[in-house]
């Protein structure tokens, strides 16, 4: 009697079940990433890019750059030695929230910051916090939890 080698129905169903579970997990992961991208504020992403640019410029030029945060102001004042200041304007209906605990921040010629702290920015009635770390001028932003 000759036998052929093949999978049984139980083995095929078991493999199909594992593949289904992996696909469901992957689809849920992709949809949650999409929600995160959609909730991120484009202005805040742009602001972090501008701040990183200023930090890089301070390193390249070898001169410090100071950022000034005034409560209720709709701009971040940028002070560079011997260059006309290009302030960072906040969008309409946005301002620096008074809970901010630093008034100024300086990127030195090595890209480090002189202090650490948090700047709160209200953007269309949503409050974001930009956290400055003291090591190597790192910064991040997140939506403030109420």
Secondary structure as UniProt FT lines:
FT   HELIX           9..39
FT   HELIX           42..61
FT   STRAND          65..68
FT   TURN            71..72
FT   STRAND          75..80
FT   TURN            81..82
FT   STRAND          88..89
FT   TURN            92..93
FT   STRAND          94..96
FT   TURN            98..99
FT   STRAND          104..107
FT   TURN            109..110
FT   STRAND          117..123
FT   TURN            124..125
FT   STRAND          126..132
FT   HELIX           135..137
FT   STRAND          139..143
//
